[in-house]
Amino acid sequence: MIKKLLYVILPLALSACGNVEQSGDRATETTTASTLNLVPLPLAVEQIPGTLTLGKTISIQTPANALHSTAALTSLLDQLAIQYNQNDNAVISLVLDPSLALSEEGYTLSIDEAVTLKAATDAGLFYAVQTLRQLLPAEARSQYTLPKVMIEDQPQYPWRGSMLDVARNFIGVDYLKAHIERMASFKLNKLHLHLTDDQGWRLQIKSWPKLTEIGGSTSVSGSNGGFYTQAQMRDIITFAQQHQVEIIPEIDLPGHTQAAIAAYNELACDDVITSPPQNQCEDVVGDARLAPYEGTCVGFSALCASQKPDLVYRFVEDVLTEVAALFPSPYLHIGGDEVLNEEADAFPEFISRVDQIVASLDRKLLAWEEASVGDIRSDALLQFWNDDYDIAPALEKGIHLVLSPCSYTYLDHGNYNGQPDTYTWCAKEGIPLERVYSLMPENYQQVVGVEAPMWSEKVASDATADNRNWPRLAAIAEVSWTPAQQRDYGAFTQRLSALRAHLDSMGIQYYRAPELGWD
Ligand code: TNX
């Protein structure tokens, strides 16, 4: 199957260098896809001389069982004020073809006398529509001219992710939905929500109501408390599914739990009030170890699994049971980062037991890299975040990685050196677009893909979140979709630069990157 696939793809991909080839008596120009402004760059693009003009009223044909791609197509046409009716001899057709030799998210898009989008799945067709969206202008016109082209495309990695920290500062439902649409337009497909941390617990848990009543009322900015009810979260999940985005919930355990401890003091060790500061968090000593927290120190809090296993594991099981009932993702992210406190010794055992709870809920474990010290199942994923962390032992167990090496992917770091309100601990010059783009997932082993976390200690508004996420998430999209031999930073900036109107039409308040001529 794979061999067959390479046969189909490689001739197109390898000849992609701007030369003119003769095929029969028709001159066919095979170019790099960079003559089309597409991000991420498709695997193979063959441009045919000529263009196709679409009028203001067209006929379309869509299969009954391709709901999400059909909705994406009709919303694109609505946005461009193109009227459509369902008809046989259609100008734009979505075709489900189970025999197509591409991966699950792959598709072909051909524009000749008509526009034909083909895939084996609704997901593949959905991505074909996203490509068509980028080939069309962002705003309505009186008519539309499309280049004649044959595109064959599929992602290199199945995990192309964004993480939003909604715990340090809360992020509202409207932003999440807008973010999902924007992600989808760049073919990003995993939205990891960091739902709990010291400064806020953001997901309603019916069996432990004070988690949100008390733990949801605080935030680093002091003003942005809030939480999602389970009904709201269900609505977000459905919206995400319509956009081929999977939401991965993270409940950060056993550290980063001050919001839970403030709500239920008994989750902390009884002697916590008299113990010395942990991880140099001088502002969290004495009674503050049991109180809500709005500072930015990390590593001081922990559930007291060492002394209160019955209570703590009952808590974890109750919470994860509700989370698993709500989220269809096969993964439960249980955090596991930065236990730099009294519970450090009990940490490996904690991770092993929580993995058993996750197993009992019929889910796979996802955790930050430190969880590699636990005895976890080999179908776990670990999220690699410290550039130099020794992850080899986990790889030996067969575990795969989500790559978030901080010096490439931490979007709470500056778009440029010295950007106000950004962290510098991992990359003191910030993480400009070119640095993000230079990540080579191919250099790591056992990789499912890439994810860019946006921690929010210093992100207290939607505008700031946009500035940190965009345009850098477009680089994450290309690094995780397009194979290394086809990536080129200069060509990427040209293609992305030309998509500015598309970002504008989605209302993105992106960083005006001089690299893209947007300043
Ligand atoms: C490290 S990365 C953290 C977060 C902070 C972030 C700030 C990770 C698993 N933990 O708690 O928000 O640094 O950049």
Residues whose N, C-alpha, C, O or C-beta is under 5 A from the ligand:
A	BS01	TNX	V298 D337 W368 W385 D412 Y423 W455
